Amino acid sequence: MSHNTDKNLIKEIRYEVVRRTEITNAGAGGEEIDTVLMDTVEEVVFEKTRHMHLSVSEKKKLVETVFNSLRRFDILEPLLKDPEITEIMVNGPDNIFIEKNGISQKTDLRFETKEQLEDLIQRIVARVNRSVNEAQPIVDARLPDGSRVNVVLSPVALNGPLMTIRKFPEKPLTMEKLIEAGSISKEAAELLKILVQAKYNLFICGGTGSGKTTFLNVLSGFIPCHERIITIEDSAELRLSNIKNLAQMETRNANTEGVGEIPMKALIKTSLRMRPERIIVGEVRGEEALDMLQAMNTGHEGSMSTGHANSIRDMLSRLETMVLMAAPLPLEAIRKQIASSLDIMIFLSRFRDGTRKVTEISEVLGYFDGEVKLNSLYRFEEEGEDEKGKVLGQLKPTGNKLQNTAKIRQHIGNMPNHPLIDL
């Protein structure tokens, strides 16, 4: 069967399935629709291919292709099911790229028309009660499995609809797996476990795709299961399966009339009235940084957040800028607020071989002599590459001890045994 014949047959089957299910699916729920639709697709495929010399596997592929285009994720469905693919990048209907094992590569897949891609985008955003159109061409959404979706349409997108899907593993990563992968040393991981349990305020920073949200998820696994946790995100990605008393909130975009927006800043403020023990903010990008810092500094110890930056120092500068967006405060007051709110800063890097590693862990000592002072505890030292191009190196202690141990004494009692903590 030629490519054009295949295309025409799929269109013909789709048309017939839609025509029949418009009548038979009246009033049916989600699972019922899937069942009825699959039965109808199989029936129509059998009818349309009765006189064709198609194998069972070819017919099965036809059924899956038509069903995926109507109820799932169309030609992207196989990519979403592949556990080795971490990112799907759609640059218009003809250019679909994936990231696999840290390497970006082009696929042979393509949408037949721009409208086919737009239909899929509308189905995805509608599932999380969001909308995207020419008047509001940018939106963040999520898939049922928690994968993050970003969509950009015309007139902002010049080469057709753009869609980026950041996939997350079915089973959340654990610290043990990160240690095995060489993303962090066992000693540093043990320290972070102590710091999370002792309610230190942690801030994770790094570049795009460095694994900030994944690492935040891993650290959240150290939170005692009896605590009340509130998460605030643009699109809900965090999966805190060990927490029973969990309240999750996500922001909402304005509607087509430009009203109804609920920004992260408003969610942080309302979370303070919900008796949280810890607040986890998925990522700060703007004026909500001030509210996050104030929450950390007003009894909500053990809170965590993430942000984009090129280094820990750069992140401190970016936080200053974000706070200035919210209020025209003196720089000294802003730096004092940052220094009193944050306890530990963690920097993640994505290396040229596609691996992601913790490259620095620093303690925030306070505000002295006009700047926020840091105490670097661990730094990654690169040691070259192996014959396959894999970056070699280790996260090594700097020789500095953790200076602020008051929270450990307060929340844990007996000082835990760790090389960086003096008994």
C-alpha positions in Angstrom: 0.0 0.0 0.0 1.5 3.3 -1.1 1.9 6.3 1.2 -0.8 8.3 -0.6 -3.2 5.3 -0.6 -2.4 4.9 3.2 -3.2 8.6 3.8 -6.4 8.5 1.8 -7.6 5.3 3.5 -6.9 6.7 7.0 -8.9 9.8 6.1 -11.8 7.7 4.7 -11.8 5.5 7.9 -11.7 8.6 10.2 -14.6 10.2 8.3 -16.8 7.1 8.6 -15.9 6.6 12.3 -16.8 10.2 13.1 -20.0 9.9 11.2 -21.1 6.8 13.0 -20.0 7.8 16.5 -21.7 11.1 16.4 -24.9 9.1 16.7 -23.8 6.2 18.9 -21.9 8.2 21.5 -24.7 10.5 22.5 -24.5 10.9 26.3 -21.6 8.5 26.7 -18.9 9.1 29.3 -15.1 9.2 28.7 -14.4 5.4 29.1 -17.6 4.6 27.3 -16.5 6.8 24.4 -13.2 5.1 24.2 -14.8 1.6 24.1 -17.4 2.5 21.6 -14.9 4.4 19.4 -12.4 1.5 19.4 -15.2 -1.0 18.4 -16.3 1.4 15.7 -12.8 1.9 14.4 -12.1 -1.9 14.2 -15.5 -2.4 12.5 -14.8 0.3 9.8 -11.2 -0.9 9.3 -12.5 -4.4 8.7 -15.1 -3.2 6.2 -12.7 -0.8 4.3 -9.9 -3.4 4.0 -11.9 -6.5 3.3 -10.8 -6.7 -0.3 -7.2 -5.5 0.4 -4.3 -7.8 1.0 -3.3 -6.5 4.4 -1.7 -8.5 7.2 -3.1 -8.6 10.7 -0.3 -6.3 11.9 -1.1 -3.8 9.2 -4.8 -3.7 10.1 -3.8 -3.4 13.8 -1.6 -0.4 12.9 -4.5 1.2 10.9 -6.8 0.8 13.9 -4.2 2.3 16.3 -3.4 5.2 13.9 -7.1 6.2 13.5 -7.9 5.8 17.2 -4.8 7.8 18.3 -5.8 10.6 15.9 -9.3 10.8 17.5 -8.8 10.1 21.2 -5.1 10.1 22.1 -2.2 12.1 20.8 -2.2 11.2 17.1 1.2 10.5 15.5 2.9 11.6 18.8 1.4 8.6 20.7 4.3 6.2 20.1 6.8 8.9 21.2 4.9 9.5 24.4 4.9 5.8 25.1 8.7 5.4 24.6 10.2 5.6 28.1 13.6 6.6 26.7 12.3 9.8 25.1 12.4 12.8 27.6 11.4 15.6 25.3 9.2 16.0 22.2 9.6 19.2 20.1 7.1 20.0 17.4 8.3 22.9 15.1 5.3 23.1 12.9 3.6 20.1 11.2 6.7 18.9 9.2 9.5 19.1 11.8 9.3 16.9 14.9 12.3 16.4 17.1 12.9 14.3 20.2 15.5 14.2 23.0 16.7 10.6 23.7 19.4 9.8 26.2 20.2 13.5 26.3 20.7 13.8 22.5 18.3 15.8 20.3 17.4 14.2 16.9 14.9 14.7 14.1 12.1 12.1 13.5 10.5 11.0 10.3 7.1 11.7 11.6 5.0 14.6 10.3 1.4 15.9 10.5 -0.4 15.8 7.2 -1.7 19.3 7.7 -1.4 22.2 10.0 -5.0 21.7 11.0 -4.3 18.2 12.2 -1.6 19.6 14.5 -3.9 22.4 15.7 -6.7 19.9 16.4 -4.3 17.9 18.7 -3.2 21.0 20.5 -6.8 22.1 21.2 -7.6 18.6 22.6 -4.6 18.7 24.9 -5.3 22.2 26.4 -9.0 21.5 26.6 -8.3 18.6 29.0 -6.9 21.0 31.6 -9.6 23.6 31.0 -7.3 26.0 29.2 -7.6 27.7 25.8 -5.2 28.9 23.2 -5.9 30.9 20.0 -4.6 33.8 18.0 -5.7 36.3 20.6 -4.0 34.3 23.4 -1.3 32.3 21.5 0.8 31.0 24.4 -0.3 28.5 27.0 1.2 25.9 29.4 -0.7 22.7 30.0 -0.1 19.1 31.1 -0.8 15.6 30.0 -2.7 13.0 32.2 0.7 11.5 33.1 2.0 14.8 34.4 4.1 15.7 31.4 4.5 19.4 30.8 3.3 21.0 27.6 4.1 24.4 26.2 2.2 25.7 23.1 2.8 28.7 20.9 0.5 29.6 18.0 0.5 32.1 15.2 1.1 35.1 14.9 3.9 34.5 17.5 5.0 31.2 16.0 6.2 31.9 12.5 6.8 28.4 11.1 3.5 26.8 12.2 2.2 25.8 15.7 5.0 25.1 18.2 4.6 22.5 20.9 7.1 21.2 23.4 6.4 18.3 25.7 8.6 17.6 28.6 8.0 14.0 29.6 8.5 12.6 33.1 9.2 9.0 34.0 6.3 6.8 35.0 8.1 5.9 38.2 9.5 9.0 39.9 13.3 9.0 40.3 14.8 8.4 43.7 18.0 9.7 45.2 19.5 6.2 45.0 19.0 6.2 41.2 20.6 9.7 40.9 23.6 8.4 42.9 23.9 5.4 40.6 23.8 7.6 37.6 26.6 9.8 39.0 24.3 12.9 39.2 25.2 13.4 42.9 27.6 11.8 45.4 26.3 9.7 48.2 27.8 12.0 50.8 26.1 15.1 49.4 22.8 13.2 49.1 23.0 12.2 52.7 23.6 15.9 53.7 20.6 17.1 51.6 18.4 14.4 53.3 19.4 15.8 56.7 18.7 19.4 55.6 15.3 18.6 54.2 14.3 16.7 57.4 15.6 19.5 59.5 13.5 22.1 57.6 16.2 24.1 55.9 14.8 26.3 53.1 16.2 25.0 49.8 16.5 26.8 46.4 17.4 24.8 43.3 18.7 26.6 40.3 20.1 25.8 36.9 19.7 26.2 33.2 16.9 25.0 31.0 16.6 21.2 31.0 19.1 20.8 33.8 16.6 18.7 35.9 15.4 21.2 38.5 11.8 19.9 38.8 13.0 16.3 38.8 15.5 17.1 41.6 12.8 19.0 43.5 10.6 15.9 43.3 13.5 13.7 44.6 14.2 16.0 47.6 10.4 16.1 48.4 10.7 12.4 49.0 12.6 13.2 52.2 9.8 15.2 53.7 8.1 13.4 56.6 4.8 11.9 55.4 2.7 13.4 58.3 3.4 17.1 57.3 0.9 19.3 55.5 2.5 20.4 52.2 1.1 22.9 49.7 2.5 22.9 46.1 2.1 25.9 43.7 3.0 25.6 40.1 2.3 27.0 36.6 1.4 23.5 35.5 1.2 20.8 38.1 4.2 18.5 37.6 5.3 17.5 41.2 4.3 14.1 42.4 4.7 13.8 46.1 3.3 10.3 46.5 4.6 9.9 50.1 2.7 13.0 51.4 -0.9 12.3 52.7 -1.8 15.9 53.6 -1.1 17.4 50.3 -2.8 20.5 48.7 -1.8 21.2 45.1 -2.6 24.4 43.2 -1.7 25.7 39.7 -2.1 29.1 38.1 -4.8 30.0 35.6 -4.4 32.1 32.5 -6.8 34.9 31.6 -9.8 33.9 29.4 -10.4 35.3 25.9 -11.9 38.5 27.5 -8.6 39.0 29.4 -10.1 38.3 32.8 -10.0 35.4 35.3 -6.2 35.2 35.6 -4.9 33.7 38.8 -1.1 34.3 39.0 1.4 32.5 41.2 1.6 35.5 43.5 -2.0 35.1 44.5 -1.7 31.4 45.1 1.3 31.9 47.4 -0.7 34.5 49.4 -3.7 32.3 49.8 -1.6 29.3 50.7 -0.5 31.1 53.9 -4.1 30.9 55.1 -4.2 27.1 54.5 -2.0 26.2 57.5 0.9 24.8 55.5 4.0 23.4 57.2 6.0 23.7 54.0 5.3 25.5 50.7 6.8 24.2 47.5 6.8 26.7 44.6 7.5 24.9 41.3 9.5 27.8 39.7 9.7 31.6 40.4 10.0 33.9 37.4 8.8 37.3 38.5 7.3 39.3 41.3 6.0 36.2 43.1 9.6 35.8 44.4 8.9 38.4 47.1 5.9 36.5 48.4 7.9 33.2 48.3 10.7 34.7 50.3 8.3 36.3 52.8 6.6 32.9 53.2 9.9 31.2 53.9 10.7 33.8 56.5 7.4 33.7 58.4 7.4 30.3 60.0 7.1 28.1 56.9 10.5 26.4 57.3 11.5 23.6 55.0 10.0 25.3 51.9 11.5 24.8 48.5 11.5 26.4 45.1 13.4 26.5 41.8 14.6 29.1 39.3 16.5 29.6 36.0 20.1 30.9 36.4 23.7 30.3 35.2 25.2 30.0 38.7 24.2 30.4 42.3 25.5 34.0 42.3 23.5 34.7 39.2 20.4 33.3 40.9 20.9 35.7 43.8 21.0 38.6 41.3 17.9 37.3 39.5 16.0 37.1 42.8 16.9 40.7 43.5 15.5 41.7 40.1 12.3 39.7 40.7 11.7 41.3 44.1 12.2 44.7 42.6 9.4 43.9 40.1 7.1 43.5 43.0 8.2 46.4 45.2 10.7 49.3 44.8 12.6 48.3 47.9 16.2 49.4 48.8 18.8 46.8 47.5 20.1 46.4 51.0 16.6 45.4 52.3 16.1 42.9 49.4 19.5 41.3 50.0 18.7 41.0 53.8 15.4 39.4 52.9 17.0 36.8 50.6 19.8 36.0 53.1 17.3 35.5 56.0 14.9 33.4 53.9 17.2 31.0 52.1 19.4 28.4 53.9 20.8 26.2 51.1 21.2 26.8 47.3 21.8 23.9 44.9 23.0 24.4 41.3 22.4 21.8 38.6 24.1 21.6 35.2 23.4 19.8 31.9 26.6 18.7 30.3 27.6 18.4 26.7 27.0 14.6 26.8 23.4 15.1 27.9 23.9 14.1 31.5 22.6 16.2 34.3 24.5 16.7 37.6 24.5 18.6 40.8 27.6 20.9 40.4 27.4 23.0 43.5 25.8 23.1 47.0 26.2 26.3 49.0 25.0 27.4 52.4 23.6 31.0 52.7 25.4 32.5 55.7 23.7 35.9 55.8 24.1 39.5 54.8 27.5 41.0 55.5 29.4 44.0 54.0 26.7 44.8 51.5 26.3 41.3 50.0 24.8 37.9 50.6 27.6 35.6 51.8 27.8 32.0 50.7 29.6 29.0 52.2 30.4 26.6 49.4 30.0 23.0 50.6 30.4 20.9 47.4 31.6 21.6 43.9 31.8 19.4 40.8 35.3 18.9 39.5 35.4 17.8 35.9 38.1 15.2 35.0 37.8 15.1 31.2 35.9 12.6 29.0 36.0 8.8 28.4 36.4 7.2 24.9 32.6 7.6 24.4 32.5 11.3 25.1 31.0 10.9 28.6 32.0 13.6 31.0 34.0 12.4 33.9 34.2 14.0 37.3 33.0 14.1 40.9 31.0 16.3 43.3 33.7 16.9 45.9 33.5 18.6 49.3 35.3 22.0 49.4 36.5 21.4 53.0 34.1 23.9 54.5 31.8 22.7 57.3 28.1 23.5 57.6 28.0 26.5 59.8 24.3 26.9 60.6 23.4 23.8 62.6 20.6 25.3 64.8 17.8 23.8 62.7 19.3 20.4 62.8 19.4 20.5 66.6 15.9 21.9 66.8 14.2 19.4 64.4 16.3 16.3 64.6 17.6 16.3 68.2 20.7 14.3 68.2 23.2 15.6 65.7 23.4 13.2 62.7 26.8 11.7 61.8 28.0 13.5 58.7 31.5 14.8 57.6 30.2 18.3 57.1 28.4 18.5 60.5 30.4 19.1 63.6 29.0 17.1 66.6 
